[in-house]
Amino acid sequence: MLNYKVQVIASGSLALTLLLGVLMAAGVVPVPVQLPKSSIVRRSSHVQSSVPEPARILLAQLMNLQQRSGDRSGMQELSLHISLGHIFQNVGDYPAATYHYLAAKDIAAKEGGEKLVGVQATLGNAYLHAGKLKEARQELESAYLLMDRNGPNAVNVLWALGNARRETGKLDEALALYAKAQQVQQLQQQQQPQRVLRRQEGTESVQTERSSGLLSDIGRAYHSKGQLETAISYYKQAVEQYFADGERFAQVKTDADAVELSQIYNRLGQALHDRGDIQSAAEHYQKALRLQKKILKAEHPRIAETLMNIAKNQRDSGEGFGTALATIDQAESMLKERTTVPEYASLMSMKADILREEGRLEEAEEFARRALALQDQEGSEESPELAVTLNGLGSILHDQQNYKFAVKHYMRALSVNLKTVGTMHPETAATYNNLGNVYQDSGDDEAAERYYKKCLEIQQNLFDQQTPGPELAASYNNIATIFVRQERFQEAERLLIKAVDVVRAAGLPSGSPERAVYEENLAEVRQHLDKGGQEVPKEDSKDHSVDKVQS
């Protein structure tokens, strides 16, 4: 595995020199080249196998071009760097891809105009893939200021900037930018009907016969807003772009098509999963995995991402923690030499969560802290993923009855939520739920009820016009547990009936952990009522058996 860590890149020529020095040291390029003193390169002993053959060919062309022409070959050198960036991006080597796009930007800056705008859009997307949201936003906002509003890069820039807004939780801004991108796209289609944008890459707009990528990203924004039905509608439209009328098989003509379609299958699976349709979600994850295994190397981060989705599905379908952990271990072995990619931190966080649910708290804490350290190292304070990891670590500390430090991590997660995705978002609701859990377990029912009700208020707003999600059932259950502690059994029964109705309507199977909790709690509450349970609260009611809070 070849990892590049560049502190200073002075120009396109120096960028080339830097990479060639690494390859020379490994025997890939036999020409002696002096490395710039201002740059630091980190590499492993796997350079020979990690550089794709097409990249080696292009690197040789770059070397010959520089030797013959020097700085006079700028535009040719720019194109080669962009092509190299695409190759490394496609194999999941995001640092190497970013390295070449930076070199291309140095060259394009000499010419300015739409050349520079196109490279900045490509570089911004590479930063997004690498999880570097601050850098992505800087490049894309600069491109937005420089671009021709109806020019060849307008759709790319608007689309990519929308993705950056989405990833930092600015969902309404993202949707507004996507709408502008669609308007420009429609105008360009009217002028040149045969050219429709599919995805962002290169120094100019890449045109094909589909607009599936943009539809998928719009769906992702609605998914992040908790509007599952709208998201599913956009994902299905994106999938349909690949199927001609009456055709059973997808029209996948290139590797890029396969990568994109597999991502859409994954996203559709996630939305179906969140809606509670576990079986349909599993089918879409398997479709994604089959496509990826045909075209991607085994260690590609996209495959690991699909395996994480499958592991979550295995856990929630009742297949058991052991099956889910085996799938996670498979993904972890694939990324063992790519620990800097964002997917690796997400993998560590998910593994910690499954270990916690299995009761292996010490191991869970170890993996959660590894995930947090990776995200802190990458400066992920503006990423919603950091809040997910903080919530996970807080839950582990909570289970260890370390309530003070659990609250500390939950509060930091809430701060990240409010800064990134805002108040009306499922992740913010989840953090309020966690705070309710820890305050209830520490004996502060008043604070617990307050946070649970904040969570429920958000969920009722999010799911008002849609099929209620399983998260809503968790809130009903958790408020009911407080009522049980206060011996308000009839109120608790009403809420638990709602919780059970929600998960049944959502299609959660009887073996799923969530459904089992709600049904068991409801049965115990009815036992209390059958025994003549009173509605009058007692001063000390902490010993009641119904205390199964849903995290």
C-alpha positions as CSV (number, residue, x, y, z in Angstrom):
1,M,0.0,0.0,0.0
2,L,1.4,3.4,-1.0
3,N,0.5,6.3,1.2
4,Y,1.4,9.9,0.4
5,K,1.6,12.6,3.0
6,V,2.7,15.8,1.4
7,Q,3.2,18.9,3.6
8,V,4.3,21.3,0.8
9,I,3.8,21.1,-2.9
10,A,5.4,24.0,-4.8
11,S,4.5,23.2,-8.4
12,G,3.4,20.6,-10.8
13,S,7.0,19.7,-11.6
14,L,7.9,19.3,-7.9
15,A,4.8,17.2,-7.4
16,L,5.9,14.8,-10.2
17,T,9.5,14.8,-8.8
18,L,8.1,13.8,-5.4
19,L,6.2,10.8,-6.6
20,L,8.9,9.6,-9.0
21,G,11.3,9.6,-6.0
22,V,9.1,7.3,-4.1
23,L,8.7,5.0,-7.1
24,M,12.4,5.1,-7.8
25,A,13.1,3.9,-4.3
26,A,10.9,0.9,-4.8
27,G,12.4,0.1,-8.2
28,V,9.3,1.1,-10.2
29,V,11.1,4.0,-11.9
30,P,14.8,3.5,-12.4
31,V,15.7,7.2,-13.0
32,P,17.5,9.1,-10.2
33,V,15.5,12.2,-9.1
34,Q,16.3,14.4,-6.2
35,L,13.4,14.9,-3.7
36,P,12.4,18.4,-2.7
37,K,13.6,19.1,0.9
38,S,10.3,20.7,1.8
39,S,8.2,17.5,1.2
40,I,7.7,14.4,3.3
41,V,6.7,11.1,1.8
42,R,5.6,8.1,3.8
43,R,5.5,4.8,2.0
44,S,5.4,1.1,2.8
45,S,7.2,-1.9,1.3
46,H,4.2,-2.7,-1.0
47,V,4.8,0.0,-3.7
48,Q,5.3,-2.5,-6.5
49,S,1.9,-4.1,-6.1
50,S,-0.1,-1.1,-5.0
51,V,0.5,1.1,-8.1
52,P,-1.9,0.1,-10.9
53,E,-0.4,-0.7,-14.2
54,P,-2.2,2.1,-16.0
55,A,-0.7,4.5,-13.5
56,R,2.8,3.2,-14.1
57,I,2.4,3.9,-17.8
58,L,1.2,7.4,-17.2
59,L,4.0,8.1,-14.7
60,A,6.5,7.0,-17.3
61,Q,4.9,9.4,-19.8
62,L,5.1,12.2,-17.3
63,M,8.8,11.6,-16.7
64,N,9.6,11.6,-20.4
65,L,7.5,14.7,-20.9
66,Q,9.3,16.6,-18.1
67,Q,12.7,15.6,-19.4
68,R,12.0,16.7,-23.0
69,S,9.9,19.8,-22.5
70,G,10.3,21.1,-19.0
71,D,7.7,23.7,-18.0
72,R,6.5,24.2,-21.7
73,S,4.4,21.0,-21.5
74,G,2.0,22.4,-18.9
75,M,-1.4,21.4,-20.3
76,Q,-0.2,17.9,-21.2
77,E,1.2,17.5,-17.8
78,L,-2.0,18.7,-16.3
79,S,-4.0,16.1,-18.2
80,L,-1.7,13.3,-17.1
81,H,-2.0,14.3,-13.4
82,I,-5.8,14.4,-13.7
83,S,-5.8,11.0,-15.3
84,L,-3.5,9.6,-12.6
85,G,-5.8,11.2,-10.0
86,H,-8.8,9.4,-11.5
87,I,-6.9,6.0,-11.5
88,F,-5.9,6.3,-7.8
89,Q,-9.4,7.5,-6.9
90,N,-11.0,4.5,-8.6
91,V,-8.8,2.1,-6.6
92,G,-9.6,3.9,-3.4
93,D,-6.1,5.4,-2.8
94,Y,-7.5,8.9,-1.8
95,P,-4.1,10.4,-0.7
96,A,-2.5,9.6,-4.0
97,A,-5.4,10.9,-5.9
98,T,-5.4,14.1,-4.0
99,Y,-1.6,14.4,-4.5
100,H,-2.1,14.4,-8.3
101,Y,-5.1,16.7,-8.3
102,L,-3.0,19.2,-6.3
103,A,-0.3,19.0,-8.9
104,A,-2.8,19.6,-11.6
105,K,-4.2,22.6,-9.7
106,D,-0.7,24.2,-9.5
107,I,-0.4,24.0,-13.3
108,A,-4.0,25.1,-14.0
109,A,-3.5,28.2,-11.7
110,K,-1.0,29.6,-14.3
111,E,-3.8,29.7,-16.8
112,G,-6.8,30.4,-14.6
113,G,-10.3,30.5,-15.9
114,E,-12.4,27.4,-16.4
115,K,-9.3,25.1,-16.4
116,L,-8.7,26.1,-12.8
117,V,-12.3,25.9,-11.9
118,G,-12.6,22.3,-13.3
119,V,-9.5,21.1,-11.4
120,Q,-10.7,22.7,-8.2
121,A,-14.1,20.9,-8.5
122,T,-12.3,17.6,-9.0
123,L,-9.9,18.3,-6.1
124,G,-12.9,19.2,-3.9
125,N,-14.5,15.9,-4.6
126,A,-11.3,14.1,-3.8
127,Y,-11.2,15.8,-0.4
128,L,-14.8,14.8,0.2
129,H,-14.0,11.1,-0.5
130,A,-11.0,11.4,1.9
131,G,-13.2,12.9,4.6
132,K,-11.4,16.3,4.6
133,L,-14.5,18.5,4.6
134,K,-12.8,21.8,5.5
135,E,-10.4,21.5,2.5
136,A,-13.2,20.4,0.2
137,R,-15.3,23.4,1.1
138,Q,-12.4,25.8,0.5
139,E,-11.7,24.4,-2.9
140,L,-15.4,24.3,-4.0
141,E,-16.3,27.7,-2.7
142,S,-13.3,29.2,-4.5
143,A,-14.4,27.4,-7.7
144,Y,-17.9,28.7,-7.3
145,L,-16.7,32.3,-7.1
146,L,-14.6,31.8,-10.3
147,M,-16.9,29.8,-12.5
148,D,-19.1,30.9,-15.4
149,R,-22.6,30.5,-14.0
150,N,-23.7,28.7,-17.3
151,G,-20.3,27.4,-18.2
152,P,-19.0,23.9,-18.7
153,N,-18.1,23.4,-15.0
154,A,-21.2,25.0,-13.5
155,V,-23.2,21.8,-12.9
156,N,-20.1,20.1,-11.5
157,V,-19.3,22.8,-9.0
158,L,-22.9,23.3,-7.9
159,W,-23.3,19.6,-7.4
160,A,-20.0,19.1,-5.6
161,L,-20.6,22.1,-3.3
162,G,-24.0,20.6,-2.6
163,N,-22.3,17.4,-1.5
164,A,-20.0,19.4,0.8
165,R,-22.9,21.1,2.4
166,R,-24.7,17.8,2.8
167,E,-21.7,16.1,4.5
168,T,-21.5,19.0,7.0
169,G,-25.2,18.7,7.7
170,K,-26.3,21.8,5.8
171,L,-29.1,19.9,4.2
172,D,-31.4,22.6,3.0
173,E,-28.4,24.5,1.5
174,A,-27.4,21.2,-0.2
175,L,-30.8,20.8,-1.8
176,A,-30.9,24.4,-3.0
177,L,-27.5,23.8,-4.7
178,Y,-28.7,20.5,-6.3
179,A,-31.8,22.3,-7.6
180,K,-29.5,25.0,-9.2
181,A,-27.4,22.2,-10.7
182,Q,-30.5,20.6,-12.2
183,Q,-31.6,23.9,-13.7
184,V,-28.3,24.4,-15.4
185,Q,-28.2,20.8,-16.5
186,Q,-31.7,21.1,-18.1
187,L,-30.6,24.3,-19.9
188,Q,-27.5,22.5,-21.2
189,Q,-29.6,19.5,-22.3
190,Q,-31.8,21.8,-24.3
191,Q,-28.7,23.2,-26.1
192,Q,-27.1,19.7,-26.5
193,P,-29.7,17.0,-25.8
194,Q,-27.2,14.2,-26.3
195,R,-25.0,15.3,-23.3
196,V,-26.3,14.7,-19.8
197,L,-24.0,14.9,-16.7
198,R,-23.5,11.8,-14.7
199,R,-20.7,12.5,-12.2
200,Q,-18.0,15.0,-11.4
201,E,-14.5,14.4,-12.5
202,G,-11.9,15.8,-14.8
203,T,-11.1,19.3,-15.9
204,E,-14.4,19.6,-17.7
205,S,-17.9,18.1,-17.3
206,V,-18.1,14.4,-17.9
207,Q,-21.1,13.7,-20.1
208,T,-23.1,10.4,-20.5
209,E,-26.7,9.5,-21.1
210,R,-27.7,9.4,-17.4
211,S,-28.2,11.8,-14.5
212,S,-28.2,9.0,-11.9
213,G,-25.4,10.3,-9.7
214,L,-27.1,13.7,-9.1
215,L,-30.4,11.9,-8.3
216,S,-28.7,9.7,-5.9
217,D,-27.1,12.6,-4.1
218,I,-30.4,14.4,-3.8
219,G,-31.8,11.2,-2.3
220,R,-29.0,11.2,0.2
221,A,-29.8,14.7,1.4
222,Y,-33.4,13.7,1.9
223,H,-32.3,10.6,3.7
224,S,-30.1,12.6,6.0
225,K,-33.2,14.8,6.8
226,G,-35.0,11.6,7.8
227,Q,-37.5,11.9,4.9
228,L,-37.1,8.2,3.9
229,E,-39.9,7.9,1.4
230,T,-38.6,10.9,-0.6
231,A,-35.1,9.5,-0.5
232,I,-36.2,6.1,-1.6
233,S,-38.1,7.7,-4.5
234,Y,-34.9,9.5,-5.7
235,Y,-32.8,6.3,-5.3
236,K,-35.2,4.3,-7.4
237,Q,-35.2,7.0,-10.1
238,A,-31.4,6.8,-10.1
239,V,-31.4,3.0,-10.4
240,E,-33.9,3.2,-13.3
241,Q,-31.5,5.3,-15.3
242,Y,-29.4,2.1,-15.7
243,F,-32.3,0.0,-17.0
244,A,-33.8,0.5,-20.5
245,D,-37.5,-0.1,-20.9
246,G,-38.3,-3.8,-20.7
247,E,-34.7,-4.7,-19.9
248,R,-33.9,-7.0,-16.9
249,F,-30.2,-6.3,-16.7
250,A,-28.5,-3.0,-15.9
251,Q,-26.7,-1.2,-18.7
252,V,-23.3,-1.1,-17.0
253,K,-20.8,-0.1,-19.7
254,T,-17.8,1.1,-17.7
255,D,-16.1,0.5,-14.3
256,A,-17.3,4.0,-13.3
257,D,-20.9,2.9,-14.1
258,A,-20.5,-0.2,-11.8
259,V,-19.0,1.9,-9.0
260,E,-21.9,4.4,-9.2
261,L,-24.6,1.8,-9.4
262,S,-23.3,-0.1,-6.5
263,Q,-23.3,3.1,-4.4
264,I,-26.9,3.7,-5.3
265,Y,-27.8,0.1,-4.3
266,N,-26.1,0.6,-1.0
267,R,-27.9,3.9,-0.4
268,L,-31.2,2.4,-1.3
269,G,-30.5,-0.5,1.0
270,Q,-29.7,1.9,3.9
271,A,-33.0,3.8,3.4
272,L,-35.0,0.5,3.3
273,H,-33.1,-0.7,6.4
274,D,-33.9,2.6,8.2
275,R,-37.5,2.1,7.3
276,G,-37.5,-1.3,8.8
277,D,-37.5,-3.3,5.5
278,I,-34.6,-5.5,6.5
279,Q,-35.0,-8.2,3.9
280,S,-35.2,-5.8,0.9
281,A,-32.2,-3.9,2.3
282,A,-30.2,-7.2,2.4
283,E,-31.0,-7.9,-1.2
284,H,-29.7,-4.4,-2.3
285,Y,-26.5,-4.8,-0.3
286,Q,-25.8,-8.1,-2.0
287,K,-26.4,-6.5,-5.4
288,A,-23.9,-3.8,-4.5
289,L,-21.4,-6.3,-3.3
290,R,-21.6,-8.5,-6.5
291,L,-21.0,-5.4,-8.7
292,Q,-18.0,-4.3,-6.6
293,K,-16.4,-7.7,-6.5
294,K,-16.4,-7.8,-10.3
295,I,-14.5,-4.6,-10.8
296,L,-12.7,-3.5,-7.6
297,K,-9.7,-4.7,-5.8
298,A,-10.4,-6.7,-2.6
299,E,-9.0,-3.9,-0.4
300,H,-11.1,-1.1,-1.9
301,P,-12.9,1.0,0.8
302,R,-16.2,0.8,-1.1
303,I,-16.3,-3.0,-0.5
304,A,-15.6,-2.5,3.2
305,E,-18.4,0.0,3.3
306,T,-20.8,-2.5,1.8
307,L,-19.7,-5.2,4.3
308,M,-20.5,-2.7,7.1
309,N,-24.0,-2.3,5.8
310,I,-24.3,-6.1,5.6
311,A,-23.0,-6.5,9.1
312,K,-25.6,-4.0,10.5
313,N,-28.3,-5.9,8.6
314,Q,-27.2,-9.2,10.1
315,R,-27.3,-7.7,13.6
316,D,-30.7,-6.2,13.1
317,S,-32.3,-9.2,11.4
318,G,-31.6,-11.5,14.3
319,E,-28.8,-13.5,12.7
320,G,-26.7,-12.7,15.8
321,F,-23.7,-10.7,16.9
322,G,-21.2,-13.4,15.9
323,T,-22.3,-13.3,12.3
324,A,-22.1,-9.5,12.2
325,L,-18.7,-9.4,13.8
326,A,-17.3,-12.0,11.4
327,T,-18.4,-9.7,8.5
328,I,-16.8,-6.7,10.3
329,D,-13.6,-8.6,10.7
330,Q,-13.6,-9.4,7.0
331,A,-13.9,-5.7,6.2
332,E,-11.2,-4.8,8.8
333,S,-8.7,-7.3,7.2
334,M,-9.3,-5.6,3.8
335,L,-8.5,-2.2,5.2
336,K,-5.5,-3.2,7.4
337,E,-3.1,-1.2,5.2
338,R,-5.6,1.7,4.6
339,T,-6.2,2.9,8.2
340,T,-6.3,6.6,7.2
341,V,-9.4,6.3,5.0
342,P,-12.6,7.6,6.6
343,E,-14.2,4.2,6.2
344,Y,-11.7,2.7,8.6
345,A,-12.7,4.9,11.5
346,S,-16.4,4.2,10.8
347,L,-15.5,0.5,10.8
348,M,-13.9,0.8,14.2
349,S,-16.9,2.7,15.6
350,M,-19.3,0.1,14.3
351,K,-17.3,-2.8,15.6
352,A,-17.2,-1.1,19.0
353,D,-21.0,-0.7,18.9
354,I,-21.6,-4.4,18.2
355,L,-19.1,-5.5,20.9
356,R,-20.9,-3.3,23.3
357,E,-24.3,-4.9,22.5
358,E,-22.7,-8.3,23.0
359,G,-21.5,-7.1,26.4
360,R,-17.7,-7.1,25.6
361,L,-17.3,-3.6,27.0
362,E,-13.5,-3.4,27.4
363,E,-12.9,-4.5,23.8
364,A,-15.7,-2.1,22.7
365,E,-14.0,0.8,24.5
366,E,-10.7,0.0,22.8
367,F,-12.1,0.1,19.3
368,A,-14.3,3.2,20.0
369,R,-11.2,5.1,21.3
370,R,-9.3,4.0,18.2
371,A,-12.0,5.4,16.0
372,L,-12.1,8.7,18.0
373,A,-8.3,9.1,17.8
374,L,-8.4,8.6,14.0
375,Q,-11.1,11.2,13.6
376,D,-9.5,13.7,15.9
377,Q,-6.2,13.3,14.0
378,E,-8.0,14.1,10.7
379,G,-9.7,17.2,12.2
380,S,-13.2,15.8,11.9
381,E,-14.8,18.3,14.3
382,E,-17.1,19.5,11.5
383,S,-18.2,16.0,10.5
384,P,-21.4,14.3,11.6
385,E,-19.4,11.0,11.8
386,L,-17.6,12.3,14.8
387,A,-20.8,12.7,16.7
388,V,-21.6,9.0,15.9
389,T,-18.3,7.9,17.4
390,L,-18.7,10.1,20.5
391,N,-22.2,8.7,21.0
392,G,-20.9,5.2,20.7
393,L,-18.1,5.8,23.2
394,G,-20.6,7.5,25.6
395,S,-22.8,4.4,25.4
396,I,-19.9,2.1,26.3
397,L,-19.0,4.3,29.3
398,H,-22.7,4.4,30.2
399,D,-22.8,0.6,30.2
400,Q,-19.8,0.6,32.5
401,Q,-21.8,2.9,34.8
402,N,-19.3,5.7,34.3
403,Y,-22.1,8.2,34.0
404,K,-20.1,11.4,34.4
405,F,-17.8,10.6,31.4
406,A,-20.7,9.2,29.4
407,V,-22.5,12.6,29.8
408,K,-19.3,14.4,28.8
409,H,-19.1,12.5,25.5
410,Y,-22.8,12.8,24.8
411,M,-22.7,16.5,25.4
412,R,-19.7,16.9,23.0
413,A,-21.7,14.8,20.4
414,L,-24.7,17.1,20.9
415,S,-22.4,20.1,20.2
416,V,-21.1,18.5,17.0
417,N,-24.7,17.6,16.0
418,L,-26.0,21.2,16.5
419,K,-23.0,22.6,14.6
420,T,-23.3,20.2,11.7
421,V,-26.7,18.7,11.1
422,G,-28.8,21.0,13.2
423,T,-31.7,20.4,15.6
424,M,-34.2,18.7,13.3
425,H,-32.1,15.6,12.4
426,P,-32.2,12.0,13.4
427,E,-28.6,12.1,14.7
428,T,-29.5,15.0,17.0
429,A,-32.5,13.1,18.2
430,A,-30.4,10.0,18.9
431,T,-28.0,12.1,21.1
432,Y,-30.9,13.5,23.1
433,N,-32.1,9.9,23.5
434,N,-28.7,8.9,24.9
435,L,-28.7,11.7,27.4
436,G,-32.1,10.6,28.5
437,N,-30.8,7.1,29.0
438,V,-27.8,8.0,31.1
439,Y,-29.8,10.5,33.3
440,Q,-32.5,7.8,33.9
441,D,-29.9,5.2,34.9
442,S,-28.2,7.7,37.2
443,G,-31.6,8.3,38.9
444,D,-32.4,11.7,37.5
445,D,-35.9,10.9,36.1
446,E,-36.7,14.6,35.6
447,A,-33.7,15.2,33.3
448,A,-34.2,11.9,31.6
449,E,-37.9,12.7,30.7
450,R,-36.8,16.2,29.4
451,Y,-34.2,14.8,27.0
452,Y,-36.5,11.9,25.9
453,K,-39.2,14.4,25.1
454,K,-36.8,16.5,23.1
455,C,-35.9,13.4,21.1
456,L,-39.6,12.5,20.6
457,E,-40.4,16.0,19.4
458,I,-37.7,15.9,16.7
459,Q,-38.8,12.4,15.5
460,Q,-42.5,13.4,15.3
461,N,-41.5,16.3,13.1
462,L,-39.3,14.2,10.9
463,F,-41.8,11.4,10.5
464,D,-45.0,13.4,10.4
465,Q,-45.8,12.8,6.8
466,Q,-44.1,9.4,6.4
467,T,-44.2,5.9,7.8
468,P,-42.9,6.1,11.4
469,G,-39.4,4.8,11.8
470,P,-38.2,2.4,14.5
471,E,-36.5,5.3,16.2
472,L,-39.9,6.7,17.2
473,A,-40.7,3.4,18.9
474,A,-37.6,3.7,21.0
475,S,-38.7,7.1,22.3
476,Y,-42.2,5.8,23.2
477,N,-40.5,2.9,25.0
478,N,-38.0,5.0,26.9
479,I,-40.6,7.5,28.2
480,A,-42.7,4.5,29.2
481,T,-39.8,3.2,31.4
482,I,-39.9,6.5,33.3
483,F,-43.7,6.1,33.8
484,V,-43.1,2.6,35.1
485,R,-40.6,3.8,37.7
486,Q,-43.2,6.2,38.8
487,E,-45.9,3.5,38.7
488,R,-47.9,5.3,36.0
489,F,-48.7,1.9,34.4
490,Q,-51.6,2.9,32.2
491,E,-49.7,5.7,30.6
492,A,-46.7,3.4,30.1
493,E,-49.0,0.8,28.5
494,R,-50.3,3.3,26.0
495,L,-46.8,4.3,24.9
496,L,-45.6,0.7,24.7
497,I,-48.5,-0.2,22.5
498,K,-47.5,2.6,20.2
499,A,-43.9,1.3,20.2
500,V,-44.9,-2.2,19.3
501,D,-47.3,-1.0,16.6
502,V,-44.5,1.1,15.0
503,V,-42.0,-1.7,14.8
504,R,-44.6,-4.2,13.5
505,A,-45.7,-1.7,10.8
506,A,-42.0,-1.1,9.9
507,G,-41.5,-4.8,9.3
508,L,-39.0,-5.6,12.0
509,P,-38.9,-9.4,12.4
510,S,-39.9,-11.0,15.7
511,G,-36.3,-12.0,16.4
512,S,-34.9,-8.4,16.2
513,P,-33.6,-7.1,19.5
514,E,-35.6,-3.8,19.4
515,R,-39.0,-5.5,18.9
516,A,-38.2,-8.1,21.6
517,V,-37.5,-5.3,24.1
518,Y,-40.8,-3.5,23.4
519,E,-42.9,-6.6,23.5
520,E,-41.3,-7.8,26.8
521,N,-41.8,-4.4,28.4
522,L,-45.4,-4.3,27.3
523,A,-46.0,-7.8,28.8
524,E,-44.5,-6.8,32.1
525,V,-46.5,-3.6,32.3
526,R,-49.7,-5.6,31.7
527,Q,-48.7,-8.0,34.5
528,H,-48.5,-5.0,36.8
529,L,-51.9,-3.8,35.7
530,D,-53.4,-7.3,36.1
531,K,-52.1,-7.3,39.7
532,G,-53.8,-4.0,40.3
533,G,-50.9,-1.7,39.7
534,Q,-51.6,1.8,41.0
535,E,-51.3,5.1,39.0
536,V,-50.2,7.0,42.1
537,P,-46.4,7.6,42.0
538,K,-44.3,6.4,45.0
539,E,-41.2,8.1,46.3
540,D,-39.0,5.1,45.7
541,S,-39.9,3.1,42.6
542,K,-36.4,2.3,41.2
543,D,-36.7,-1.5,41.8
544,H,-39.3,-2.2,39.1
545,S,-38.3,-4.9,36.7
546,V,-39.4,-3.0,33.6
547,D,-36.4,-0.9,33.0
548,K,-35.3,-1.9,29.5
549,V,-34.3,1.4,27.9
550,Q,-33.7,1.3,24.2
551,S,-30.5,3.0,23.0
